[in-house]
């Protein structure tokens, strides 16, 4: 009987830890405008299929598939934000870039 109580206690502890991890992951999901969602997947976590997270950040809602990069890659892109904005604005103004209607 004591063995079952110990196993039950261990399972309850593991369940509490999983709930806490799940809540922490939910907090890291930040809703942007419209349908765009940013989700961080911390290294060492697991998804619903049991696959390990690779420590990356995904942006969902821009197209059919998420745009997923490592934090260092996003930071490099963010340093180019002003340049990217100017290239896009210039391309839209002269008609050399296309636009996609929002879903």
C-alpha positions in Angstrom: 0.0 0.0 0.0 2.9 2.4 0.8 4.4 1.8 -2.6 1.1 2.8 -4.3 0.9 6.0 -2.1 4.5 6.9 -3.0 3.8 6.3 -6.7 0.6 8.4 -6.4 2.5 11.2 -4.7 5.2 11.1 -7.4 2.5 11.2 -10.2 0.8 14.2 -8.5 4.1 16.0 -8.2 4.9 15.3 -11.9 1.4 16.5 -12.9 1.8 19.7 -11.0 5.2 20.3 -12.6 3.7 19.7 -16.1 0.8 22.1 -15.4 3.3 24.7 -14.3 5.4 24.2 -17.4 2.3 24.4 -19.6 1.1 27.6 -17.9 4.6 29.1 -18.4 4.5 28.2 -22.1 1.0 29.8 -22.5 2.4 33.0 -20.9 5.1 33.1 -23.5 2.6 33.1 -26.4 2.0 36.7 -27.2 -0.8 37.7 -29.5 0.0 40.4 -32.0 -2.4 42.1 -34.5 -5.0 40.0 -36.2 -4.0 36.4 -36.6 -0.3 36.7 -36.0 1.0 34.8 -32.9 4.6 34.7 -31.6 5.5 31.6 -29.6 8.8 30.8 -27.8 9.8 27.2 -27.4 12.3 26.9 -24.6 15.1 24.5 -25.0 14.3 21.3 -23.1 10.6 21.6 -23.3 8.4 19.1 -25.3 5.4 19.6 -27.6 2.1 17.7 -27.5 3.7 14.8 -29.5 6.6 14.4 -27.1 9.1 16.0 -29.5 11.7 18.2 -27.8 11.8 21.9 -28.4 14.9 23.2 -30.1 14.9 26.6 -28.3 13.4 28.6 -31.1 10.8 31.3 -31.7 8.0 30.9 -34.2 5.7 33.5 -35.8 2.4 32.0 -36.9 -0.2 33.6 -39.2 2.0 35.2 -41.9 1.5 32.4 -44.3 0.7 28.7 -44.6 3.6 27.7 -42.4 5.2 29.3 -39.4 8.4 31.3 -39.7 10.6 29.8 -37.1 14.2 31.0 -36.2 16.5 30.8 -33.3 16.7 33.9 -31.1 20.1 35.0 -32.5 18.6 34.9 -36.0 15.6 37.0 -34.9 18.0 39.5 -33.3 20.0 39.8 -36.5 16.8 40.5 -38.4 15.6 43.1 -35.9 18.9 45.0 -36.3 17.9 45.4 -39.9 14.3 46.5 -39.2 14.8 50.1 -40.5 16.5 48.8 -43.6 13.8 46.2 -44.2 11.1 48.8 -43.7 12.7 51.2 -46.2 13.2 48.5 -48.8 9.6 47.5 -48.5 8.2 51.0 -48.6 10.4 51.9 -51.7 9.4 48.7 -53.4 5.7 49.2 -52.8 5.9 52.8 -53.9 7.6 52.0 -57.2 5.5 48.8 -57.8 8.4 46.4 -57.8 7.1 44.5 -54.7 3.8 42.7 -54.4 1.4 42.8 -51.5 -0.6 39.9 -50.0 -4.1 40.6 -48.9 -4.6 39.7 -45.2 -6.5 36.5 -44.5 
